[in-house]
Amino acid sequence: MIDREINKIINRILDYEFKNPALLELALTHKSYANEMELKNIYGNERLEFMGDAVLGAVISHIIIERYEDFSEGELSKMRASVVNKESLAGLLKKLGINRFIILGKGEQQNNGRGKDSILANVYESIIAAVYFDGGYDSAYNMISAHFKETFNNAEQDGCYINDYKSRLQEYCQKNMNTLPEYNIESEEGPDHIKQFESVVIINNIKYEKGIGKNKKSAEQEAAMKTLNRLLKEF
């Protein structure tokens, strides 16, 4: 199980010191271990995972509401769904290096359980619940806010959901032009590690604005943004 030294390491990683270390141990304990050890049904992190999912949703919603005051309910929901998913949570746990401390049954250990996104995501949510029960909402909020800071910054830079102009342009075209926009990659230049893409928006076989980006998605987003701005001015 978790000895004092490992407990100190995880506390340092999380920047949070557990008053009740048993909560942290429970959060790291997968049901496969509990089953193999014939422990009670309530032992293992599934119940904490249930609570952690709710706390995470509340905190992320709290952050988004404060950070993006002009967003509609639909935009807020899209953003939250983009930020909180199995892959992002698993990636956070891997980045923190806590996956190596997960307590697994022998079967899951042999099946690379510490590398499975589903298990890692569940453990991350369980840790959130453990912090919440141990230190309250503010402690959970501070930890989650710190962990997701880079996620928000990267998403804003890439324009993948904060400025989802492709979705906005699609909605505009459906409503006002009874059609859908299309995208065409006009050119690809440069070596793979610094490649530059140029995309153009096509509506009803007419070319509109172009966009440039480090990948196809960002180029299409820029083209969609310029086209939407043009259409709104013309309208």
HELIX and SHEET records of a PDB file:
HELIX    1   1 ARG A    4  LEU A   14  1                                  11    
HELIX    2   2 PRO A   21  ALA A   27  1                                   7    
HELIX    3   3 LYS A   31  GLU A   36  1                                   6    
HELIX    4   4 GLU A   46  ARG A   67  1                                  22    
HELIX    5   5 GLU A   73  VAL A   83  1                                  11    
HELIX    6   6 LYS A   86  LEU A   96  1                                  11    
HELIX    7   7 ILE A   98  PHE A  101  5                                   4    
HELIX    8   8 LYS A  106  GLN A  110  1                                   5    
HELIX    9   9 GLY A  113  GLY A  115  5                                   3    
HELIX   10  10 ASP A  117  GLY A  135  1                                  19    
HELIX   11  11 TYR A  137  ASP A  158  1                                  22    
HELIX   12  12 TYR A  165  ASN A  176  1                                  12    
HELIX   13  13 ASP A  192  ILE A  194  5                                   3    
HELIX   14  14 LYS A  216  GLU A  234  1                                  19    
SHEET    1   A 3 GLU A 182  GLU A 189  0                                        
SHEET    2   A 3 GLN A 196  ILE A 203 -1                                        
SHEET    3   A 3 ILE A 206  GLY A 213 -1                                        
END                                                                             
